């Protein structure tokens, strides 16, 4: 499950739990709240060991390049 999917799942759970409040609060306010909470929620999810796919891909590419450099150095 990607970090984005985890975030969406958490927001869906919160939305279900706050459904009664949702009737009282305008949707724009909830969206604004989501936009403010999302970065902090992403940090918490990342601390749990999940990372965004883009971050994973860039780290994976860096690791592959480093492995290639090590292989070249070992040949010399």
C-alpha positions in Angstrom: 0.0 0.0 0.0 1.5 3.3 -1.0 1.8 6.3 1.3 -0.8 8.2 -0.7 -3.2 5.2 -0.3 -2.5 5.1 3.4 -3.2 8.8 3.7 -6.5 8.5 1.8 -7.5 5.6 4.0 -6.9 7.5 7.1 -8.8 10.5 5.8 -11.7 8.2 4.8 -11.8 6.8 8.3 -11.7 10.3 9.9 -14.5 11.4 7.5 -16.7 8.4 8.4 -16.1 9.1 12.1 -16.8 12.7 11.7 -19.9 12.2 9.5 -22.2 13.9 11.9 -19.9 16.9 12.2 -19.5 16.8 8.4 -23.2 17.9 8.2 -22.4 21.0 10.3 -19.0 21.9 8.7 -18.8 23.1 5.1 -16.9 20.9 2.7 -14.4 23.7 1.9 -13.4 23.8 5.5 -12.9 20.0 5.6 -10.8 20.2 2.5 -8.7 23.0 4.0 -8.2 21.0 7.1 -7.1 18.0 5.0 -4.6 20.2 3.2 -3.2 21.4 6.5 -3.0 18.0 8.1 -1.7 16.1 5.1 2.0 17.1 5.4 2.1 16.2 9.1 0.3 13.0 8.4 2.8 12.2 5.7 5.6 12.7 8.1 4.0 10.3 10.6 3.4 7.7 8.0 7.0 8.0 6.8 8.3 7.5 10.3 6.3 4.2 10.3 8.5 3.1 7.4 6.5 4.1 4.4 7.8 6.5 1.8 6.3 8.1 -1.3 6.9 6.1 -4.5 8.8 9.1 -6.0 11.2 9.1 -3.0 11.6 5.4 -3.2 12.4 5.5 -6.9 15.0 8.2 -6.5 16.7 6.4 -3.6 16.6 3.2 -5.5 18.2 4.8 -8.5 20.9 6.4 -6.3 21.6 3.0 -4.7 21.9 1.3 -8.1 24.4 4.0 -9.3 26.5 3.6 -6.1 26.5 -0.2 -6.6 27.8 0.3 -10.2 30.5 2.7 -9.0 31.6 0.1 -6.3 31.7 -2.6 -9.0 33.9 -0.5 -11.2 36.2 0.4 -8.2 36.5 -3.3 -7.3 37.6 -4.2 -10.8 40.4 -1.7 -10.7 
